[in-house]
Every structure is written in structure tokens, then in C-alpha cells.
Amino acid sequence: MVPLSDLRGRADKALLDKNAEIVVYCASSSCDAAEKACGELTNMGYRNVKDYSEGKADWVHARHPIEGKAPITS
């Protein structure tokens, strides 16, 4: 988890590929920090940023990974 206030400093060090797919989400669907993080990352030059608006619990329930690369699905 990366707080929105730390995003800029941590992204520059951890997210080196500006073309990589990046999915952001909040703890719940009622939070808007992920939407703000998408905007911030896009402003920083990341080109493939997505907001998973349903929140972390739904993401985990769908068996998506918390860190690393998501499995390729067709």
C-alpha cells in the first residue's frame, strides 16, 4: 500500500517502465484516492494506468495479485 502523499517519490523509484500496466485500487469502493493516484501517475508520464474502482477486497476476491504482474487472461 502506498499513501497518495508518498506516491510521487516512491513511483519514480519502483515503477521504472512508463509503459507497464499499473492497476491502482483503494481499500473500498467508497474511496477516491485510487482515482487521484491514476491522475498523478498519468501526470508523471505513466501511459497505462487503470483504476480498479471496486476496491481491494473485490480485487483479492477475484484472485488478482497484490504485487507483481497479473496473469495473462484471454
C-alpha positions as CSV (number, residue, x, y, z in Angstrom):
1,M,0.0,0.0,0.0
2,V,1.3,3.4,-0.9
3,P,-0.3,6.5,0.6
4,L,-1.2,9.1,-2.0
5,S,1.1,11.6,-0.3
6,D,4.1,9.3,-0.9
7,L,3.1,8.2,-4.5
8,R,5.3,10.6,-6.5
9,G,8.6,9.8,-4.6
10,R,8.0,6.1,-4.5
11,A,6.8,5.7,-8.1
12,D,10.0,7.2,-9.5
13,K,12.0,4.5,-7.7
14,A,9.7,1.5,-8.0
15,L,7.9,2.0,-11.4
16,L,10.7,2.4,-13.9
17,D,8.8,1.3,-17.0
18,K,6.4,4.2,-18.0
19,N,4.6,1.8,-20.4
20,A,3.9,-1.0,-17.9
21,E,0.4,-1.7,-16.9
22,I,-0.3,-0.3,-13.5
23,V,-3.6,-1.0,-11.6
24,V,-4.4,1.1,-8.6
25,Y,-7.2,0.5,-6.1
26,C,-8.4,1.7,-2.7
27,A,-9.3,-0.3,0.4
28,S,-13.0,0.1,-0.6
29,S,-15.2,1.3,-3.5
30,S,-16.2,4.4,-1.5
31,C,-12.7,5.8,-1.5
32,D,-11.4,8.1,-4.3
33,A,-7.7,8.0,-3.7
34,A,-7.1,5.5,-6.5
35,E,-8.7,7.9,-9.0
36,K,-6.4,10.6,-7.7
37,A,-3.4,8.3,-7.9
38,C,-4.3,7.5,-11.6
39,G,-4.3,11.2,-12.4
40,E,-1.0,11.7,-10.6
41,L,0.7,8.7,-12.3
42,T,-0.6,9.9,-15.6
43,N,0.7,13.4,-15.0
44,M,4.1,11.8,-14.2
45,G,4.2,10.2,-17.6
46,Y,2.9,6.7,-17.0
47,R,0.8,5.7,-20.0
48,N,-1.1,2.5,-19.0
49,V,-2.7,3.3,-15.6
50,K,-6.0,1.8,-14.6
51,D,-8.3,2.5,-11.6
52,Y,-9.9,-0.7,-10.2
53,S,-12.9,1.1,-8.6
54,E,-14.3,-1.8,-6.7
55,G,-11.6,-1.8,-4.1
56,K,-9.1,-4.1,-2.6
57,A,-11.5,-6.7,-1.2
58,D,-13.1,-7.2,-4.6
59,W,-9.6,-7.4,-6.2
60,V,-8.5,-10.1,-3.8
61,H,-11.8,-11.9,-4.1
62,A,-11.3,-12.0,-7.9
63,R,-7.9,-13.6,-7.1
64,H,-5.8,-10.9,-8.7
65,P,-2.2,-10.5,-7.4
66,I,-1.5,-7.8,-4.8
67,E,2.0,-7.2,-6.2
68,G,3.8,-8.1,-9.3
69,K,2.5,-9.0,-12.7
70,A,-1.1,-10.0,-13.2
71,P,-1.6,-13.3,-15.0
72,I,-2.5,-13.0,-18.7
73,T,-6.1,-13.8,-19.4
74,S,-7.8,-14.1,-22.8
